[in-house]
Amino acid sequence: MVSRDLARNPEPRTRGFTLLELAAAIVLIGALAAVLLNRLAFYQEMAEKAAMEATLRTIKTGLQIRLAELILTNRQAEAERLEAEDPVLWLDEKPPNYGGPYREPPERGTWYYDAPARELVYVVNTGSRLKIGDGSEGRELRFRTRVLKDRVRFGGVEVEGVAGIALTPVRPYHWS
């Protein structure tokens, strides 16, 4: 015996998702969105790290070129001033996120120069994977310019000469 509904319409009626299917779909979409947002945050932070390191390398290169100019023009004695000056001054173009002299409160994702401390400062925007070596809290990575010296024999006399320049972190850090 065939029911009346099937007798009139041989195809069974479909009403869409059941409540259980809808709940399962929502849970699945939510889980995928959480994984996607976690990966997006990771890649954003790694992009910030790469941009910060690229800017740091550019500034180091500018310092090295300035030191080479001083050495070539026999003005090595002026190299000491590089430790007290803003290293960004030696770039033809300042980074787009360079904020100039350090100020409070600093803007995230920006480079500053802290003149009293003689330090170049990067204020981290998304630092959830950033570990500062001394265990201190904060979102600032600070770098200091150092002129490297070495003892050189010159005409039978040993003198101290300029060997290079470095832009080193004030506190060690690790971005995992």
C-alpha positions in Angstrom: 0.0 0.0 0.0 1.4 3.4 -1.0 0.8 6.4 1.0 -1.2 9.3 -0.3 1.8 11.7 -0.6 3.8 9.2 -2.7 0.8 8.5 -4.9 0.4 12.1 -5.8 4.1 12.9 -6.1 6.4 9.9 -6.6 9.5 11.9 -5.3 9.9 12.2 -1.6 9.8 15.8 -0.2 13.0 17.3 1.0 12.9 20.1 3.6 16.7 21.1 3.7 19.0 20.6 6.6 17.9 18.9 9.8 18.8 20.7 13.0 21.6 18.2 13.7 23.2 18.7 10.2 23.0 22.5 10.6 24.7 22.3 14.1 27.4 20.1 12.7 28.0 22.5 9.8 28.2 25.5 12.1 30.7 23.7 14.4 32.9 22.7 11.4 32.9 26.2 9.9 33.7 27.6 13.4 36.7 25.2 13.8 38.0 26.1 10.3 37.6 29.8 11.0 39.6 29.5 14.3 42.4 27.6 12.5 42.4 30.2 9.7 42.5 33.1 12.1 45.4 31.5 14.1 47.4 31.0 10.9 46.6 34.5 9.8 47.9 36.0 13.1 51.1 33.9 12.8 51.8 35.0 9.3 51.1 38.7 10.2 53.6 38.5 13.1 56.2 36.8 10.9 55.7 39.5 8.2 56.3 42.1 10.9 59.4 40.3 12.0 60.7 40.2 8.4 60.0 43.8 7.8 61.7 44.8 11.1 64.8 42.8 10.3 64.9 44.2 6.7 64.8 47.7 8.0 67.5 46.9 10.6 69.7 45.5 7.8 69.2 48.6 5.8 70.2 50.8 8.7 73.3 48.7 9.4 74.3 49.0 5.7 73.9 52.8 6.0 76.2 52.9 9.0 78.8 50.7 7.3 78.8 52.9 4.2 79.2 56.0 6.4 82.1 54.4 8.3 83.7 53.5 5.0 83.4 57.1 3.9 85.1 58.2 7.1 87.9 55.7 6.6 88.5 56.5 3.0 88.7 60.2 3.7 91.1 59.5 6.6 88.6 60.8 9.3 88.4 57.7 11.5 88.5 59.9 14.6 85.0 61.1 13.6 83.7 57.5 13.8 83.0 57.8 17.6 80.2 60.3 16.7 78.3 57.6 15.0 77.6 56.0 18.4 75.8 59.2 19.5 73.9 60.0 16.3 70.6 58.7 15.0 71.7 56.0 12.5 68.7 56.6 10.3 70.2 60.0 9.4 72.6 58.2 7.1 69.9 56.7 4.9 68.8 58.4 1.6 65.2 57.5 2.4 64.0 57.0 5.9 61.8 54.0 6.5 58.1 54.8 6.1 57.4 53.7 9.7 60.2 56.0 11.1 58.7 58.3 13.8 61.8 60.4 14.5 62.7 61.3 18.1 61.3 58.9 20.7 58.1 60.0 22.4 55.6 58.7 24.9 53.4 56.8 24.3 55.1 55.3 21.3 53.1 54.1 18.3 53.2 50.4 17.6 55.0 49.2 14.5 57.2 52.3 14.5 60.9 53.0 14.7 62.2 55.8 16.9 65.5 57.2 18.1 65.9 57.7 21.8 68.6 60.4 21.9 69.2 60.4 25.7 69.8 56.7 25.7 71.5 56.8 22.3 69.3 53.8 21.2 67.3 53.0 18.1 63.9 51.6 19.2 61.4 49.5 17.4 58.0 49.2 19.0 56.5 45.8 18.2 53.0 45.7 16.9 52.1 42.0 17.3 54.6 40.4 19.7 52.8 37.3 21.0 55.7 35.1 19.8 58.4 37.6 20.9 60.6 36.6 23.9 63.0 39.2 25.4 66.1 37.4 26.8 66.1 39.0 30.2 62.5 38.1 30.8 61.3 41.7 30.9 58.0 42.6 29.7 57.4 45.2 27.0 57.1 45.7 23.3 60.3 47.6 22.6 63.3 46.3 20.9 66.3 48.6 21.5 69.5 48.7 19.4 72.7 50.6 20.1 75.5 51.6 17.6 79.0 50.5 18.6 82.2 51.3 16.8 84.5 48.3 16.8 88.2 48.8 17.4 91.2 46.7 17.0 95.0 47.0 17.7 97.0 47.5 14.5 100.8 47.6 14.0 101.7 50.8 12.0 105.3 51.7 11.4 106.5 49.5 14.3 104.1 51.1 16.7 100.8 49.4 17.8 97.8 51.8 17.6 94.1 51.4 18.1 92.2 51.6 14.9 88.6 51.4 13.7 87.7 47.9 12.7 84.0 48.2 11.9 80.6 49.2 13.2 77.7 47.2 14.7 74.1 47.8 15.5 73.4 45.4 18.4 70.4 44.7 20.5 70.5 46.2 24.0 68.7 43.1 25.4 68.7 39.8 23.6 65.4 38.8 22.0 64.0 35.8 20.1 61.0 35.7 17.8 59.7 32.1 17.7 
